[in-house]
């Protein structure tokens, strides 16, 4: 006999298996938990909005071009960089330089003349780069 219960995705209003599995993978990343805890503890010092919570960050991770994630990345980079005029326009180049200096084995921005763009990364690379920035 078939079940009449709705699936979790339908009950949550999600539109597919793909988003559900992506959300599941994000929720099970230790790097995501580390990022959220770091923001909770040190967010004020990094000038990250204190009002954001785990659910908001998770929702932003599901968006392809999240401005919140870019703002968080810029705030983290400002903590580890000596460059005082950091803006979104020069973020990718400065982040590549910081990774080359501090973590040359893991540089998601590449080593070519033109750095890869943060907005082109998948969510797992973005969260991984946050963790690397917060450890510096």
C-alpha positions in Angstrom: 0.0 0.0 0.0 1.5 3.4 -1.0 2.2 5.9 1.7 0.2 9.2 1.7 2.8 11.1 3.6 4.6 14.0 1.9 8.3 13.8 1.5 10.5 16.1 3.5 11.4 18.1 0.4 7.7 18.7 -0.4 6.9 19.6 3.2 9.7 22.1 3.3 8.7 23.6 0.0 12.0 22.7 -1.6 11.9 22.2 -5.3 14.1 19.1 -5.8 16.3 16.3 -4.7 19.4 18.3 -5.8 18.8 21.2 -3.4 18.0 18.8 -0.6 21.2 16.9 -1.1 23.2 20.1 -1.3 21.6 21.4 1.9 22.4 18.0 3.6 26.0 18.2 2.4 26.4 21.8 3.7 24.9 20.9 7.1 27.3 18.0 7.5 30.5 20.0 6.7 32.7 20.6 9.7 34.0 23.6 7.9 30.5 25.1 7.8 30.0 24.5 11.5 33.4 26.0 12.1 32.6 29.1 10.1 29.3 29.7 11.9 30.9 29.2 15.3 33.7 31.6 14.3 31.2 34.2 13.2 29.3 33.8 16.4 32.4 34.3 18.6 34.5 36.7 16.5 32.0 38.3 14.1 31.8 41.6 16.0 35.5 42.0 15.8 35.5 41.3 12.1 32.6 43.7 11.6 30.3 41.0 10.4 26.6 41.6 11.1 25.7 40.0 14.4 22.1 39.5 13.4 22.9 36.7 10.9 22.3 33.2 12.1 23.1 29.7 10.9 19.9 29.4 8.8 20.7 32.6 7.0 24.2 31.6 6.2 22.9 28.2 5.0 20.3 29.8 2.8 23.0 32.1 1.3 25.2 29.1 0.6 22.4 27.7 -1.6 22.2 30.9 -3.7 24.6 31.0 -6.7 25.7 34.6 -6.3 25.4 35.4 -2.7 26.4 38.9 -1.6 26.4 37.9 2.1 29.1 35.3 1.5 31.2 37.8 -0.5 30.9 40.3 2.4 31.9 37.7 4.9 34.9 36.7 2.8 35.9 40.4 2.5 35.6 40.9 6.3 37.8 37.8 6.9 40.4 39.0 4.4 40.6 42.4 6.1 41.6 40.7 9.3 44.6 38.9 7.8 45.7 41.4 5.2 47.8 44.5 5.8 46.2 46.1 2.8 43.9 48.8 4.2 41.9 49.7 1.1 40.3 46.3 0.5 37.2 46.4 -1.6 35.1 43.9 -3.5 36.8 45.0 -6.8 40.3 43.9 -5.7 39.2 41.1 -3.4 40.1 38.2 -5.7 43.6 39.4 -6.4 44.4 40.2 -2.7 42.9 36.8 -1.6 45.1 35.0 -4.1 48.2 36.8 -2.7 47.2 36.0 0.9 46.7 32.3 0.1 50.0 32.2 -1.8 51.8 33.7 1.2 50.1 31.8 4.0 48.8 28.6 2.5 50.5 27.9 -0.9 49.4 24.2 -0.9 45.7 25.2 -0.8 45.1 28.2 -3.0 41.6 28.1 -4.5 42.3 31.3 -6.4 45.0 29.7 -8.5 48.5 30.7 -9.3 48.0 32.2 -12.8 48.3 35.9 -13.5 44.5 36.3 -13.4 43.1 34.9 -10.2 40.0 32.8 -10.2 36.8 34.6 -9.1 35.4 33.9 -5.6 31.8 34.1 -7.0 32.7 31.3 -9.5 33.6 28.9 -6.7 31.2 26.2 -5.6 29.9 26.5 -2.1 32.3 23.9 -0.7 35.3 25.8 -2.0 33.9 29.1 -0.6 33.4 27.6 2.9 36.8 26.0 2.8 38.4 29.3 1.9 36.6 30.9 4.9 38.1 28.4 7.2 41.6 29.0 5.8 41.2 32.7 6.2 40.0 32.4 9.8 43.0 30.3 10.7 45.6 32.8 9.5 
